[in-house]
Amino acid sequence: MTTFTKQKLTFEQFLEQCPEEGFYELVDGEIVEVRSTRNHDDVADFIADSFKDEVKRLNLNYVVKNTAVIKTKTAEGVEQGRKPDVSVIDRDMWRSNRAAYSALEEPIQLAVEVTSTNWEDDYIDKLDEYQRLGITEYWIVDYLAIGLREYLGNPKIPTVFIFVLDTSGKYQHTQFRGSERIVSATFPELTLTAEQILTA
């Protein structure tokens, strides 16, 4: 009996073979479709719109995207292709090659993941990969409170977690709930509460 192991894709092969319709990530050498509910999209859109308002108001040198794919690596050195729900990217970096379809290989300023059923990806895998790449700020928005109790408390409460790299390149996190005002290193003047984001 012969068994065939499916060839794991490299990052370049992922970019070549990725379908044009829909959103996809490269996870452990396989192309995985990223699908989301309307509720998930509403939360992500609300965050993106809030970031865009701040960028415009303060004339910040960022672009805010929901389609950017970022090349990351696991602890074992496996290349992954991640598509955050919201990406805040240095405008000069984004515009340095505007004709490209290719993914970003440099760390972006801020990545937001709105948690869905595959919450382990956001809390464990992406957290590690984004820290390894050096993404300055990372938000996990658990509006459904589906992460573990060790993250969300007992009873589990919808929470916005914000991770910021410290001087040694490790994430330090704070959490926000209810009427607590979000504190962001990237957008220090943001006036949103956790509740506004979690119930968008």
Residue pairs with C-beta under 8 A, 6 or more apart in sequence:
6 30
7 29
8 28
8 29
8 30
9 17
9 26
9 29
9 30
9 31
10 79
11 26
11 71
11 79
11 80
11 81
11 103
14 24
14 26
14 31
14 81
15 69
15 81
15 101
15 102
15 103
17 31
18 24
18 31
19 31
22 33
22 34
22 35
23 33
23 34
23 35
23 67
23 83
24 31
24 32
24 33
24 34
24 81
24 83
25 31
25 32
25 34
25 69
25 80
25 81
25 82
25 83
26 32
26 79
26 80
26 81
27 80
27 81
27 121
28 78
28 80
29 78
34 83
36 44
36 85
36 114
36 116
37 116
39 143
40 85
40 114
40 116
40 143
42 200
43 114
43 141
43 143
43 197
43 198
43 200
44 66
44 85
44 86
44 112
44 114
45 66
45 200
46 196
46 197
46 200
47 85
47 86
47 112
47 114
47 139
47 141
47 197
47 200
48 64
48 66
48 86
50 190
50 192
51 62
51 64
51 86
51 88
51 110
51 187
52 64
54 60
54 187
54 189
54 190
55 62
55 63
55 64
58 189
61 90
61 91
61 92
62 88
62 89
62 90
62 91
62 109
62 186
63 88
63 89
63 91
63 94
64 86
64 87
64 88
64 89
65 86
65 87
65 89
65 94
66 85
66 86
66 87
67 83
68 83
68 84
68 87
68 89
68 103
68 104
68 108
69 81
69 82
69 83
69 103
69 104
70 81
70 82
70 83
70 84
70 87
70 103
70 104
70 105
70 108
70 111
70 133
70 135
71 79
71 80
71 81
71 103
71 104
71 105
72 79
72 80
72 81
72 82
72 126
72 129
72 130
72 132
72 133
73 79
73 80
73 129
73 132
73 133
74 80
74 125
74 128
74 129
75 128
75 132
80 129
81 103
82 111
82 126
82 129
82 130
84 108
84 111
84 112
84 113
85 112
85 113
85 114
86 110
86 111
86 112
86 139
87 108
87 110
87 111
87 112
88 108
88 109
88 110
88 111
88 137
88 186
89 104
89 108
89 109
90 108
90 109
93 104
93 106
93 108
107 133
107 134
107 135
107 136
108 135
109 135
109 136
109 137
109 186
110 135
110 136
110 137
110 138
110 139
110 184
110 186
111 126
111 130
111 135
111 137
111 138
111 139
112 138
112 139
112 141
113 121
113 122
113 126
113 138
113 139
113 140
113 141
114 141
114 143
115 122
115 123
115 140
115 141
115 142
115 143
115 144
115 146
115 147
116 144
116 146
117 146
119 142
119 146
119 147
122 140
123 140
123 147
123 148
123 151
126 138
127 138
127 140
127 163
127 171
130 138
130 163
131 138
131 163
131 165
131 169
131 170
131 171
134 165
134 169
135 165
136 164
136 165
136 185
136 186
137 162
137 163
137 164
137 165
137 184
137 185
137 186
138 162
138 163
138 164
138 171
139 160
139 161
139 162
139 163
140 147
140 160
140 161
140 163
141 160
141 161
141 197
141 198
142 151
142 152
142 158
142 159
142 160
142 161
143 158
143 197
143 198
143 199
143 200
144 158
145 152
145 156
145 157
145 158
145 159
146 156
147 156
147 159
149 156
151 159
151 161
152 158
152 159
157 177
158 177
158 194
158 198
159 175
159 176
159 177
159 194
159 198
160 175
160 176
160 177
160 182
160 194
160 197
160 198
161 173
161 174
161 175
161 176
162 173
162 174
162 175
162 176
162 182
162 183
162 184
163 171
163 172
163 173
164 171
164 172
164 173
164 185
165 171
165 172
166 172
174 183
176 182
176 183
176 193
176 194
177 194
177 195
178 193
178 194
178 195
179 193
179 194
179 195
180 193
180 194
181 191
181 192
181 193
182 190
182 192
182 193
182 194
182 197
184 190
